[in-house]
Amino acid sequence: MPTPLDELTPGLYGQLADIRLVVCDVDGTLLTSDHRVTARTLEAVAAAQALGVEVMLASSRAPGALRPVVEALDDGPSAVGGAVVGASPPFISSQGALLGCYVNGELEVLGHRPAPLDAAHAMIAAAYANQVSIGWYRLDDWLVPELNDAIEREATITHTQPTVIALRDLIEQTRRSGGPDKLMFISDLDAIDRLEALAAGMPAGLQAQFSNPNYLEITAAGVDKGSTLRAHLTTQGLTRSEVLCVGDGPNDLGMFAIAGLTAAPANARPQVLAAADLAVTANDEDGIARLLELLIQIHTASTLAQRPAGDDHDRRHSQHARANDGRRPLPR
């Protein structure tokens, strides 16, 4: 079982002190149930980044749907952007198919692994025959063969609008533009068996993961949040022990497998909670903000402890902060 933040052991405290990168899922983790970033979370993200702890988003959302969240974090109190002036921190989107950032409002692709075209065409034909909602995502484009309640709901949640195009025209157009970053199929909650049948019939070159009970996300085989994060860590020279991953869904478990520490909010799926090292409060109770606030406290205490001898006031403060049995109060 995961350890609550107010029951940290000395070992977990020490591991948190080593964290330099927090990788955070978006829907169900960073965002509230009504798809907002709270003021407390904005402040915690900005404060963590000001201390040198990067907060990186990793989402099944396409870049266009992730953009409002990226902009909210960049516009937060004392927000810190990416290494390039005018650039957001890098993010993982489209279930891991794209690593990117926004530079002066424009998408910059840092890594891209689209799905094979013919296999994707076969899957959307099968989905259309099974009467599930279809979304074709490539970079900032979102193509749908029809506009229905499920697609309109997704558009409202993500503050984006799809391009409606007949299935035959979609296939013809994408022969020129290339394979999708991901496909997303949505069913009614009482028709999940249709998605399960589609997932069971994946052609070679594709893989499927459920991001929600009635949301099936399809990418190129071997592509997920975890594989893209692994490549990013190599590029940045970061080790597992410096990475904390937070998520609520089964599609976050790939990230959990390569992170030194993992955390899940109380609203996470049972299998995700079971895999997590740390338990935080639910997404509607500022779970991410509380985790970042604790991380800030720990990093601040570690910094004070490393100051040159002679600063007695700071050293006494640091020793007091690290005293007792290693357990830390939950930020409120």
N, C-alpha and C positions, 0 to 999 in steps of 0.2 A: 504493500500500500504506500502511496506517496506521503511525504512528510509535510504537514502544514507549516506555513511560514513562522508561526509562533512556537514551533517545536524544533527549531533547527539544532542539529548536532554540531559539535566543533568541526567535524569533517566536512559537512555541507557548508558551514560558514567559510571554511578555507577555500572550498571549491568556488563559491560565489565571488570571493576576493580575486580570483584569477580571470573572471569573465571579461572579455573585451568586445564580444558581439552577442547581441540578443536578437534572435530570429523569431519573428512573431507572425503567426497566422492572423488573418484579418476577420472574416465573418465568423462569429461565434466566439472569438477570442479577444481581439483588439476592439472590435465594434460592439456596441450594445445590441439588444434584440431589435431595436428600431433603427439600427444601422448608423449610429452616431459615434464619434470620438468624443469622450467627455473632456471637460476642461481639466480635470485632475490628470487624466491620461496625457493630454497635450503637455502639461507642465512637467510631468515625470519624464516623458520622452526627451524634451528639451534639456532638462537638467542632467539626464544620463549622458546625452551626447556631448554636453558641455564638459563633462568629466572625462571624455574620451571613450565612452562605451557606446558603440554604434548600435542603433536599432534598425533592423532590416526587416521589411515586410516580405512574406512569402505566401502567395495566395493562388487559388485556382482561378481567380478573376483575370480577365484579359487586361492589358495595359490601360485601355481606355476606361474600364470599370474601376481600375485601381487608382487612376489619376486623382479623383477627388480626395481619396484618403491620403495619398502622398502629399498633395497640396495642403491639406489640413495640418499635417504634421510639420511641413516646412514653414507654414504660416503661424505655427504655435508660438507661445511666449518664448522669446530668446532662442528661437529655433536655429539649429545649426545645419547647413546644407552639406552637399557632397564636397569632394576634394576640388572639383572644378567650380569656379565662380558661377553661380546661377544654376548649379546642378543639384538635383535631389540625391540623397543616398541611393545606392543601387537597390533594386528589388527583384524578387522572383515572381513571375506571373505565369498565367496560363498553365497552371499545374506543373510548372518547371520547364516548359518549352522555351521560355524567354527570360533572359537576364537583361535588365535594362535600367535606365534612369531617365529622368526628364531634365533636359538642359534648356534653360530659358523657354520652358513650356513645350519643347519638342521632344518626342521620344527618341532616345539614342539606344540602339540595340548593342548590348555587350556580349550576348551569346544567344544563339537561336537554333533550335532543333525541331523543325516542323515534322509532321507525320507524313508517311508516304501517300502520294496522291490517289493512286488507284484503290488502295485499301480503304482510304477515307471515303471515296465515292461509293464503294460497296456498302460501307456502314450507313451512310445517310440514306441510301436506297432502302436498306433493311429497316431503318428506323421509321422512314416514311410509311412503309408498308405496315408497320406495327402501331402506327398512329400515336407516336410520341412527338413531343416538341423538339425541334432540331435547331441547334446553333452552330455555325461554322465560324471559327475565330482565327484570324491571321493578323499579327501585329495589331493595329488599331481598328481593323475592320471586323464587324460582326454581321454576318449574313444569315437570314432566316427565310425559309420558303413560305412561311405564313405567319401572320401576327395573331396570336391567341392570348388567352388569359395568362398562361404560364410565361410567355415571352414578355407581355406587358408588365407583369409583376417583377420579372427580372430587370426590366428596363427602369422601373421605378426604384428598385433597391440600389441599382448601380449608377443611377443618374446618367445613363447612356441610352442611345437609340439605335436599334438595328436597321440595316438596309433590307427591305423585303424584296425578294427576287424569286421567281418561279424556280422550282427544283431543277428543271431542265436547263434553265439559263445559269443557275448557280454552278452546275457541273461544267458547263461550257466556259464560263468566266474563270473558274478556278483552274481549269486546264492551263490557262495562261499565267495565272498569278502564283500557282504552286500549292503544295499541301498545307493543311491547316496547322496552326500551333496546337489547337485542340478542337474536338467536337464536344458539345454538351447536349445531352438528351434529358428531357424532363418529362416525367409521367405524373398522372394523378396519384395520390397516395394509395388509392385502392387498386392501382394497376402497376405496382412496382415489379410484378412478375414479368412484365414486358421488358423492362430494363435488364432484369436478371438474365432473361433469354438472350438479349443482345450481347451482354457481357460474356456469356458462355460461348458465343459464336464469333469471337474476335478473329479476324483474319491475321495471317502472319504480318508482323511489322507494327502491330498496334497493341496497346494494353489499355485496360479500363480500370477506373477506381471510382468508388462512390464518395462524393464530397458531402452529400446529404442523402437521406434515405431515398428520395425520389429524383436525385441529380446524378447522372452517370457522366463522368468526364473521361474522354478518350484521347490519348496522346500516342506518339511514337513509342514503340517498345523500348524500355530502359529509361524513359523520361519521367521524372517525378521531381517533387521539391527537393528530395534528399540528394539525388544525383547532381542537380544543378548547384545546390549548396556545397557539395563536396568539391566541385570544380572551383567554385568561388573561394573557398578556404585555401585551396592550393595556390591560387593566383595571389591572394592577399597574405600568404605566409602565416596563416593562423592554424593553430592546433586544436584538436577536439576539446582539450581542457579549457580553452578560452571561449567556448561557444555554449550558449544556453538557448534551447529551442522551446517555444511555447505553442501549443495547439490544442484543438478540441476534437478533431475528426480523424477517421482512419487514414485519410490521405496525408496526415502529418506524421505518421509513424516512420516514413522513410527518413525524415529529418531527425527524428528521435534516435535512429540507429547510428547516426554519426556525430551526435552532440555529446559533449562531456557532461552536461546537465540538461534535464528536461523538466517541463512544468505543464500542468493542465489546469484549466479553470473547472470549477465545480460542475458546470453544465456540460462538460466533455462527455463523449461516449464512454461507456464502461471500459472497453478495451484500451482506450487512450489513457484514462485515469490509471488503469492498472500498470501501464508502461511508464508512467511519469515518475520522476524522482521527487518532485515538489507539487503540492496542491495549493492552488490559489483560489480566492473567492470567484464567484461567477462573473461572466462578462458584464452583467448588469449591476455588479457590485464593485466595479473598479479593480478587478483582479490584477490586470496588467499594471495599472498604476501602483498598486500596493507592492507588487514584486519589484518594480523599478525603484520605488522609494527605498525599499530594503537594500537593494543593490547599491544605491547611492550612499546609504549610511555605511555600508560595509567598506566600500571603496574610499570613502572619506576617512574612516577610522584607519584603514591600512596606510593611507597617505600620511596621516599624522604620525603613525607608528614608525614610518621610515624617515622622518625628519631628523636632521643632525642633532646629536646630543647637545644639551644646553638649553633647549627650549622646554623647560620643565613643565610649564603650564600645558602645552600641547601633549607632552608625553604622558602626563597624569591623566589628561582627558582621554587619550587613546587607550591607556591601560584600564580605565574605568569602563570604557565602551566594550572592551573585550573580556571583562571579568565575568564571574559566575560560571555556570556549567556549560556555557556555549550556546544557550538558547537566547533567541532575540524576540522582542515584542513585535507583533504585527503592526505596521504603520496604520494609523487611523486618520 
